[in-house]
Amino acid sequence: MVPISAEDWGAIGLTVQLATVTTLVLLVLATPLAWWLARTRSRWAVVVGAVVSLPLVLPPTVLGFYLLVSLGPLGWGGQFTQWLGIGLLPFTFAGLVVGSVVYSLPFAVQPLQNAFEALGTRPLEVAATLRASPWDTFWHVVLPLCKPGFISAAVLTFAHTIGEFGVVLMLGGNIPDSTRVVSTQIYGHVEALQYTQAHWLSAGMVLFSMAVLLVLGWFNPRGSRLRS
């Protein structure tokens, strides 16, 4: 039995930290965006929806490359961060967060958008007749009724971030204790022909992915009807 090394544990800890930060950031950003997409009649909704869904079909290395260029010293993002005095983001943990937020955006927006669309207008109209403010309506009506959508968005975003590889490798490299996550650690083990260590980490990813599917199955509407 080969124990997991200190480097492996470091990669696991960094991966969990990255997934947690990305999930929290995306829940804040994706909620108003998903609400707008679910409620608007603007002709721009199709364009915005397509941009949000782009990471689903775009190769991760392509997305990572353009993020690397835009956040580099000659890119508009890199010049902006330097102007702010925070330096360049590529090959840093903050850069990984930016890349993860962009790459996992559709996994947060789409479950929330579906939940908001399924909510309909009736609960909001009832809340308005009771003179509830938009803030009260969100916390006491929208959030409880759309709770499965928020849970699905959080679980999918967290799991998708855990499994990132292309964007992480392009934007962050494979720096120990800084940008080395589980996926790049597995890649490094395979490159070094350390298949036993790669098997340990890969098996953990398989078990984690299975747990994610079980959680999503538990919270979907069909599973709720079967349990009741």
C-alpha positions as CSV (number, residue, x, y, z in Angstrom):
1,M,0.0,0.0,0.0
2,V,1.5,3.3,-1.2
3,P,0.5,6.2,1.0
4,I,-0.4,9.6,-0.5
5,S,2.6,11.8,-0.4
6,A,2.8,15.3,1.1
7,E,2.8,16.8,-2.4
8,D,-0.4,14.9,-3.2
9,W,-2.1,16.2,0.0
10,G,-0.9,19.7,-0.9
11,A,-2.5,19.4,-4.4
12,I,-5.7,18.0,-2.8
13,G,-5.9,20.9,-0.3
14,L,-5.3,23.5,-3.0
15,T,-7.9,21.9,-5.3
16,V,-10.6,22.0,-2.5
17,Q,-9.7,25.6,-1.8
18,L,-9.9,26.5,-5.4
19,A,-13.3,24.8,-5.8
20,T,-14.7,26.4,-2.7
21,V,-13.7,29.9,-3.7
22,T,-14.9,29.4,-7.3
23,T,-18.2,28.1,-6.1
24,L,-18.8,31.0,-3.7
25,V,-17.8,33.6,-6.3
26,L,-20.0,32.0,-9.0
27,L,-23.1,31.8,-6.8
28,V,-22.8,35.5,-6.3
29,L,-22.2,36.3,-9.9
30,A,-24.4,33.7,-11.5
31,T,-27.6,34.4,-9.5
32,P,-28.4,37.9,-11.0
33,L,-27.2,36.8,-14.4
34,A,-29.4,33.7,-14.3
35,W,-32.4,35.7,-13.0
36,W,-32.0,38.2,-15.9
37,L,-31.8,35.4,-18.5
38,A,-34.9,33.7,-17.0
39,R,-37.0,36.9,-16.9
40,T,-35.8,39.2,-19.7
41,R,-37.4,39.5,-23.2
42,S,-34.4,41.3,-24.6
43,R,-33.1,40.2,-28.0
44,W,-29.6,40.1,-26.4
45,A,-30.6,37.2,-24.2
46,V,-29.7,34.7,-26.9
47,V,-26.3,36.3,-27.3
48,V,-25.6,36.4,-23.6
49,G,-26.8,32.8,-23.2
50,A,-24.5,31.7,-26.0
51,V,-21.5,33.5,-24.4
52,V,-22.3,31.9,-21.0
53,S,-22.5,28.4,-22.6
54,L,-19.4,28.8,-24.7
55,P,-17.1,27.0,-22.2
56,L,-19.3,23.9,-22.7
57,V,-18.2,23.5,-26.3
58,L,-14.9,25.4,-26.4
59,P,-11.7,23.3,-25.8
60,P,-10.3,24.1,-22.4
61,T,-6.8,24.7,-23.8
62,V,-8.3,27.3,-26.2
63,L,-10.0,29.1,-23.3
64,G,-6.9,28.8,-21.2
65,F,-4.8,30.2,-23.9
66,Y,-6.9,33.3,-24.5
67,L,-7.2,33.9,-20.7
68,L,-3.4,33.6,-20.5
69,V,-2.9,36.2,-23.3
70,S,-5.6,38.6,-22.0
71,L,-4.2,38.4,-18.4
72,G,-0.6,38.6,-19.5
73,P,1.6,41.8,-19.4
74,L,0.4,42.8,-22.9
75,G,-3.3,41.9,-22.5
76,W,-6.0,44.3,-21.5
77,G,-6.7,42.3,-18.3
78,G,-3.0,42.2,-17.4
79,Q,-2.6,45.9,-17.9
80,F,-5.7,46.5,-15.8
81,T,-4.5,44.4,-12.9
82,Q,-1.1,46.1,-13.0
83,W,-2.8,49.4,-13.0
84,L,-4.7,48.3,-9.9
85,G,-1.3,47.4,-8.3
86,I,-2.0,43.7,-7.9
87,G,0.4,42.5,-10.5
88,L,-0.1,39.8,-13.1
89,L,-2.5,36.9,-12.4
90,P,-1.2,34.1,-14.6
91,F,0.7,31.4,-12.7
92,T,-0.9,32.5,-9.4
93,F,-3.8,31.1,-7.3
94,A,-5.8,34.2,-8.1
95,G,-5.4,33.5,-11.8
96,L,-6.7,30.0,-11.3
97,V,-9.8,31.5,-9.6
98,V,-10.4,33.8,-12.6
99,G,-10.0,30.9,-15.0
100,S,-12.2,28.6,-13.0
101,V,-14.9,31.2,-12.7
102,V,-15.0,31.6,-16.5
103,Y,-14.7,27.9,-17.2
104,S,-17.4,26.8,-14.7
105,L,-19.8,29.7,-15.4
106,P,-22.4,27.7,-17.3
107,F,-22.5,25.0,-14.6
108,A,-23.7,27.7,-12.2
109,V,-25.9,29.8,-14.5
110,Q,-27.9,27.0,-16.2
111,P,-29.3,25.2,-13.1
112,L,-30.3,28.6,-11.6
113,Q,-31.9,29.8,-14.8
114,N,-33.9,26.6,-15.1
115,A,-35.0,26.9,-11.4
116,F,-36.0,30.6,-11.9
117,E,-38.0,29.7,-15.1
118,A,-39.8,26.9,-13.4
119,L,-40.7,29.2,-10.5
120,G,-43.1,31.2,-12.7
121,T,-44.6,34.6,-12.0
122,R,-47.4,33.6,-9.6
123,P,-45.3,33.5,-6.3
124,L,-43.8,36.8,-7.2
125,E,-47.2,38.4,-7.8
126,V,-48.5,37.1,-4.5
127,A,-45.4,38.5,-2.7
128,A,-46.0,41.9,-4.5
129,T,-49.6,42.0,-3.3
130,L,-48.4,41.5,0.2
131,R,-46.1,44.5,-0.3
132,A,-42.9,42.5,0.1
133,S,-39.8,44.3,-1.1
134,P,-37.7,42.7,-3.9
135,W,-35.1,41.7,-1.2
136,D,-37.6,40.1,1.0
137,T,-39.1,38.3,-2.0
138,F,-35.8,36.9,-2.9
139,W,-34.9,35.6,0.5
140,H,-38.4,34.4,1.6
141,V,-39.9,33.3,-1.7
142,V,-37.4,32.7,-4.5
143,L,-34.6,31.2,-2.4
144,P,-36.7,28.6,-0.6
145,L,-38.6,27.6,-3.8
146,C,-35.5,27.4,-5.9
147,K,-33.3,25.8,-3.3
148,P,-32.7,22.6,-5.4
149,G,-31.4,24.8,-8.2
150,F,-29.0,26.5,-5.9
151,I,-27.8,23.2,-4.6
152,S,-27.3,21.8,-8.1
153,A,-25.4,24.9,-9.2
154,A,-23.1,24.7,-6.1
155,V,-22.5,21.0,-6.5
156,L,-21.9,21.1,-10.3
157,T,-19.6,24.1,-10.0
158,F,-17.6,22.6,-7.2
159,A,-17.2,19.2,-9.0
160,H,-16.4,20.8,-12.3
161,T,-13.7,22.9,-10.7
162,I,-12.2,19.8,-9.0
163,G,-11.9,18.1,-12.4
164,E,-10.4,21.0,-14.3
165,F,-7.2,20.4,-16.3
166,G,-6.7,22.3,-19.5
167,V,-7.5,25.8,-18.3
168,V,-5.5,25.2,-15.1
169,L,-2.5,23.9,-16.9
170,M,-2.5,26.8,-19.4
171,L,-3.2,29.6,-17.0
172,G,-1.5,28.3,-13.8
173,G,1.1,25.8,-14.9
174,N,2.0,23.2,-12.3
175,I,3.7,25.1,-9.5
176,P,3.8,23.2,-6.1
177,D,1.8,24.8,-3.3
178,S,0.6,27.6,-5.7
179,T,-1.1,26.2,-8.8
180,R,-0.6,22.5,-8.6
181,V,-4.1,20.9,-8.3
182,V,-5.1,17.2,-8.4
183,S,-5.6,17.0,-12.1
184,T,-2.1,18.4,-12.9
185,Q,-0.6,16.2,-10.1
186,I,-2.0,13.1,-11.8
187,Y,-0.5,14.3,-15.0
188,G,2.8,14.8,-13.4
189,H,2.7,11.3,-11.9
190,V,2.0,9.8,-15.3
191,E,4.8,11.7,-16.9
192,A,7.2,10.4,-14.2
193,L,5.8,6.8,-14.8
194,Q,4.5,6.8,-11.2
195,Y,1.4,4.9,-12.1
196,T,0.6,3.7,-8.5
197,Q,0.4,7.3,-7.2
198,A,-1.6,8.3,-10.3
199,H,-4.0,5.4,-9.6
200,W,-4.6,6.5,-6.0
201,L,-5.5,10.1,-7.0
202,S,-7.5,8.9,-10.0
203,A,-9.5,6.5,-7.9
204,G,-10.3,9.3,-5.5
205,M,-11.6,11.4,-8.4
206,V,-13.8,8.5,-9.6
207,L,-15.3,8.1,-6.1
208,F,-15.8,11.9,-5.8
209,S,-17.5,12.0,-9.2
210,M,-19.8,9.2,-8.2
211,A,-20.8,10.9,-5.0
212,V,-21.6,14.1,-6.9
213,L,-23.9,12.2,-9.2
214,L,-25.7,10.6,-6.2
215,V,-26.2,14.0,-4.6
216,L,-27.6,15.5,-7.9
217,G,-29.9,12.4,-8.2
218,W,-31.1,12.9,-4.7
219,F,-32.1,16.5,-5.3
220,N,-33.7,16.2,-8.8
221,P,-37.5,16.5,-8.9
222,R,-38.0,12.9,-10.2
223,G,-35.9,11.5,-7.3
224,S,-38.0,13.7,-4.9
225,R,-41.2,12.2,-6.2
226,L,-39.9,8.6,-5.9
227,R,-38.8,9.2,-2.3
228,S,-42.2,10.7,-1.3
